[in-house]
Amino acid sequence: MKINSYEEMNLQELDVMREIGSIGTSHAATALSQLVQKEIRITIPMVHILGYNEAVRRIGNEEEIVGATLVKMSGDLNGLMLFLYNIQFANKLLEKLLSEEFKAFEEMDDLARSALVEVGNIIICSYINAFTQFVNMDVSLSVPSSTVNMLGSILTVPMAEFGYETDKLMYCNADFLMEGSVLPSWLLMLPDMKSLNEILERLGV
């Protein structure tokens, strides 16, 4: 049955997206582990269909300053991938990569910002490459765009992109774990409705 919005997904369809999230996040964790030369594991992926306000509350608060990397997908699959992370995540990675930490995003120099852009790009590309191979789709990725802004402002981007189709976001995520600590970050995979139906059809759901 054709799905017209994220909230119409049933439990079986959500389980399929959770499996895709598990595959994608596992590959992202492996790529991140190779980058920092430390073992990185993931928690069990979760999939939730959330409204804008629910998504903000799930991640943090509307005025919290976070970093973000955004990639647009095109080809067999159209949509957005949005990777969000807070200052704790940034410092954990920068400590390993540059032996530096910062009290706030605003204090970071060009080298630190470039390193975080590369981290976001690696995580998103690893995730997308893994799940597109799983569903046998040919997907092209845009040049990543990165920003540091209030969480509420960043989440308006996917809402503006897909507001004509749905007022919900598909929150598909697992935590990265390194040296016994959680690396606070969030990954939103947002295919358009046509692409979502194509994914489910190819997987026999």
C-alpha positions as CSV (number, residue, x, y, z in Angstrom):
1,M,0.0,0.0,0.0
2,K,1.4,3.4,-0.9
3,I,2.4,5.6,1.9
4,N,1.6,9.3,1.7
5,S,3.3,10.5,4.9
6,Y,5.8,9.2,7.4
7,E,3.1,8.8,10.1
8,E,1.3,6.2,8.0
9,M,4.1,3.7,8.4
10,N,3.2,0.5,10.2
11,L,5.3,-1.5,12.6
12,Q,6.7,-3.7,9.9
13,E,7.7,-0.8,7.8
14,L,9.3,1.0,10.8
15,D,11.3,-2.2,11.5
16,V,12.6,-2.2,7.9
17,M,13.8,1.4,8.4
18,R,15.3,0.4,11.7
19,E,17.3,-2.3,9.9
20,I,18.5,0.1,7.3
21,G,19.5,2.5,10.2
22,S,21.4,-0.3,11.9
23,I,23.3,-1.1,8.7
24,G,24.1,2.5,7.9
25,T,25.1,3.5,11.4
26,S,27.3,0.5,11.8
27,H,29.2,1.4,8.7
28,A,29.4,5.1,9.9
29,A,30.8,3.9,13.2
30,T,33.5,1.8,11.4
31,A,34.5,4.8,9.3
32,L,34.6,7.0,12.4
33,S,36.7,4.4,14.3
34,Q,39.2,4.3,11.5
35,L,39.4,8.1,11.5
36,V,40.2,8.5,15.2
37,Q,41.9,5.1,15.6
38,K,39.6,4.1,18.5
39,E,37.0,1.4,18.8
40,I,33.5,2.9,18.3
41,R,30.3,0.9,18.8
42,I,26.6,1.8,18.4
43,T,23.5,1.3,20.5
44,I,20.4,-0.4,19.1
45,P,19.0,2.0,16.4
46,M,15.6,3.6,17.1
47,V,13.1,5.0,14.6
48,H,10.5,7.5,15.6
49,I,8.1,9.7,13.6
50,L,8.1,13.0,15.3
51,G,6.6,16.5,14.8
52,Y,8.9,19.5,14.8
53,N,8.5,20.3,18.5
54,E,8.8,16.6,19.4
55,A,12.0,16.3,17.5
56,V,13.5,19.4,19.1
57,R,12.6,18.1,22.6
58,R,14.1,14.6,21.7
59,I,17.4,16.2,20.7
60,G,17.8,19.1,23.1
61,N,16.2,22.5,23.3
62,E,15.3,25.0,20.6
63,E,18.0,27.5,21.5
64,E,20.8,25.0,22.0
65,I,23.8,25.7,19.7
66,V,24.7,22.6,17.7
67,G,26.7,21.7,14.6
68,A,25.1,20.2,11.5
69,T,26.0,18.7,8.2
70,L,23.4,18.4,5.5
71,V,23.6,16.4,2.3
72,K,20.9,16.2,-0.4
73,M,20.3,12.8,-2.1
74,S,19.2,12.4,-5.7
75,G,18.9,9.6,-8.3
76,D,16.9,6.5,-7.3
77,L,16.5,8.1,-3.9
78,N,15.6,11.8,-3.2
79,G,15.7,13.5,0.1
80,L,18.0,14.8,2.8
81,M,20.4,13.4,5.3
82,L,21.0,15.7,8.4
83,F,23.7,14.9,10.9
84,L,23.5,16.9,14.2
85,Y,26.0,17.0,17.0
86,N,26.7,19.0,20.2
87,I,29.8,20.5,21.7
88,Q,30.5,17.3,23.7
89,F,30.6,15.2,20.5
90,A,32.8,17.8,18.8
91,N,35.3,17.9,21.6
92,K,35.5,14.1,21.9
93,L,36.5,13.9,18.2
94,L,38.7,17.0,18.2
95,E,40.6,15.7,21.2
96,K,41.5,12.5,19.2
97,L,42.1,14.3,15.9
98,L,43.8,17.5,17.0
99,S,44.5,17.2,20.7
100,E,42.3,20.2,21.3
101,E,39.1,21.1,23.0
102,F,36.9,24.2,23.0
103,K,34.3,25.6,25.4
104,A,32.0,26.6,22.5
105,F,31.6,26.3,18.8
106,E,32.3,30.0,18.4
107,E,35.8,29.5,19.7
108,M,36.9,27.0,17.1
109,D,39.5,27.8,14.6
110,D,39.4,27.0,10.9
111,L,41.3,23.7,11.4
112,A,38.8,22.5,14.0
113,R,35.8,23.5,11.9
114,S,37.2,21.8,8.8
115,A,37.8,18.6,10.8
116,L,34.2,18.5,12.0
117,V,33.0,19.1,8.4
118,E,35.0,16.1,7.3
119,V,33.6,14.0,10.2
120,G,30.1,14.8,9.2
121,N,30.8,14.0,5.6
122,I,32.3,10.7,6.5
123,I,29.4,9.7,8.7
124,I,26.7,10.6,6.2
125,C,28.5,9.1,3.2
126,S,29.3,5.9,5.0
127,Y,25.7,5.6,6.1
128,I,24.2,6.3,2.7
129,N,26.7,4.0,0.8
130,A,25.8,1.1,3.1
131,F,22.1,1.3,2.9
132,T,22.0,2.1,-0.8
133,Q,24.0,-1.1,-1.5
134,F,21.5,-3.0,0.8
135,V,18.5,-1.8,-1.2
136,N,20.3,-1.7,-4.5
137,M,19.8,2.0,-5.3
138,D,22.0,4.4,-7.2
139,V,22.2,7.6,-5.2
140,S,24.1,10.8,-5.9
141,L,25.1,13.1,-3.0
142,S,25.4,16.9,-3.1
143,V,28.5,18.7,-1.7
144,P,27.9,18.7,2.1
145,S,26.9,22.0,3.7
146,S,27.8,22.6,7.3
147,T,26.6,25.1,9.8
148,V,26.5,26.0,13.5
149,N,23.2,27.4,14.7
150,M,20.4,27.0,17.1
151,L,18.8,23.6,17.0
152,G,15.4,25.0,16.3
153,S,16.6,27.0,13.3
154,I,18.5,24.0,11.8
155,L,15.4,21.7,12.0
156,T,13.3,24.2,10.1
157,V,15.3,23.2,7.0
158,P,13.9,19.7,6.5
159,M,10.4,21.0,7.6
160,A,10.6,23.6,4.8
161,E,11.8,21.0,2.3
162,F,9.1,18.5,3.0
163,G,6.3,20.5,4.6
164,Y,4.2,20.1,1.5
165,E,4.3,16.4,2.0
166,T,4.2,15.9,5.7
167,D,4.6,17.9,9.0
168,K,6.6,15.0,10.5
169,L,10.3,14.1,10.6
170,M,11.6,10.5,10.5
171,Y,14.1,10.3,13.4
172,C,16.3,7.2,12.8
173,N,19.3,7.1,15.1
174,A,21.7,5.1,17.3
175,D,24.3,6.5,19.7
176,F,28.0,6.2,19.0
177,L,30.0,4.8,22.0
178,M,33.7,5.4,22.5
179,E,35.8,4.6,25.5
180,G,32.7,4.0,27.6
181,S,31.2,7.4,26.7
182,V,28.2,8.3,24.6
183,L,29.0,10.7,21.7
184,P,25.9,12.8,21.6
185,S,24.8,13.1,17.9
186,W,21.7,12.6,15.9
187,L,21.1,11.5,12.3
188,L,17.9,12.2,10.4
189,M,17.3,10.3,7.2
190,L,14.5,12.0,5.2
191,P,13.6,10.4,1.9
192,D,10.7,12.0,0.0
193,M,7.5,9.9,-0.1
194,K,8.1,8.5,-3.6
195,S,11.6,7.3,-2.5
196,L,10.3,5.9,0.8
197,N,7.7,3.8,-1.1
198,E,10.4,2.6,-3.5
199,I,12.6,1.5,-0.6
200,L,9.8,-0.4,1.0
201,E,8.8,-2.0,-2.3
202,R,12.3,-3.2,-3.0
203,L,12.5,-4.8,0.4
204,G,9.2,-6.5,-0.1
205,V,7.2,-4.7,2.5
